[in-house]
Amino acid sequence: MIKGMTGFGSAEISVGKIKGGIEIKSQNHRYFDIVYYLPPGMSSLESGIRDAANREIERGRIMVSVKITDRPLQDIRFNKDAVHEYLRYTKILKKEFNLSGDLRPSDLIRLPGVIETREVVLEADEIWPAVKKALDAALKSLMAMRIREGKALAKDMGAILRRMLMQIKKIDSRTKAILREKKKALPNDEFLSVQKGNDISEELTRLTHYIHEFKMHLQASGGVGKKLDFVAQEMQRETNTIGSKVQDRDVSNSVIALKSKIEKLREQAQNVE
């Protein structure tokens, strides 16, 4: 079944003390086009995100936003070796200078080198597994929306195709009636000339074929939006030829109706992946 090109999906990112989220949106576009909104220093994730999205999506404008909402700003480390050294020298000083008293914990943590702090820098390689997991979940949700849209589009276009077949029957019936009238009213030579000039059997056959071809593509699972647009263009070409060959009010009305429906098909094809 065909898929639409509009969708949205989101998921949470969680790895240790790092929390965040990912959102992915898709809109209509002639080709596969992706835009990234990533935290500073995370540009190396782009290729992985693109590959994951392109495995699911063939066509559309894709917008991927990754946000980090919670993360430790500083990493605090306690240097035990420095404490041991301070205590060792304290004992030496007490013994050598006959001093009394002990170092309290509050005194120790003020001494240089006992407590070390450094700014936490997010590494793209470390966060990627969590981002990939969230990306897959968001893509699954987005694709579900695109599939639902595809079903709605297929239903709508299927109804248009059925109405087109009804118009073709009307045209076929009317042109046959015109020829019967002409045969009664005209000499044989003139009638043969009119019959040849008004013969649209090939055009009707091709137009009917294109309708069935269009219906077949509606059942396809891959990206067929461009194929649908091409088939609709061929429908339009055959319809124009029919209108130019048969100069009759009833046929002209049916041709106008066909053109209107083909235009709707082309508009809807722009929404199909």
RAMORA-V457281 format. One record per backbone hydrogen bond with DSSP energy under -0.5 kcal/mol. NH is the residue of the N-H (numbers start at 1). CO is the residue of the C=O. If there is no record, write none. Layout:
NH|CO  NH|CO
This chain:
2|218  4|146  5|271  7|5  7|26  9|24  11|22  13|20  15|18  18|15  19|17  19|70  20|13  21|67  22|11  23|65  24|9  25|63  26|7  27|61  33|31  33|60  35|62  37|64  42|39  45|42  46|43  49|45  50|46  51|47  52|48  53|49  54|50  55|51  56|52  56|53  57|53  60|31  61|27  62|33  62|60  63|25  64|35  64|62  65|23  65|63  66|37  67|21  69|19  69|67  70|19  75|118  76|74  77|116  79|77  79|114  80|78  83|79  84|80  85|81  86|82  87|83  88|84  89|85  90|86  91|87  92|88  93|89  94|90  95|91  96|92  97|93  98|94  99|94  104|102  107|104  108|104  109|105  110|107  111|107  111|108  114|111  115|111  116|77  116|114  118|75  120|73  121|119  122|120  127|123  128|124  129|125  131|127  132|128  133|129  134|130  135|131  136|132  137|133  138|134  139|135  140|136  141|137  142|138  143|139  144|140  145|141  146|142  147|143  148|144  149|145  150|146  151|147  152|148  153|149  154|150  155|151  156|152  157|153  158|154  159|155  160|156  161|157  162|158  163|159  164|160  165|161  166|162  167|163  168|164  169|165  170|166  171|167  172|168  173|169  174|170  175|171  176|172  177|173  178|174  179|175  180|176  181|177  182|178  183|179  184|180  185|181  186|182  191|187  192|188  193|189  194|190  195|191  196|192  197|193  198|194  199|196  200|198  204|200  205|201  206|202  207|203  208|204  209|205  210|206  211|207  212|208  213|209  214|210  215|211  216|212  217|213  218|214  219|215  219|216  220|217  224|222  228|224  229|225  230|226  231|227  232|228  233|229  234|230  235|231  236|232  237|233  238|234  239|235  240|236  241|237  242|238  243|239  244|240  245|241  246|242  247|245  248|246  252|248  253|249  254|250  255|251  256|252  257|253  258|254  259|255  260|256  261|257  262|258  263|259  264|260  265|261  266|262  267|263  268|264  269|265  270|266  270|267  271|268  272|269  273|3
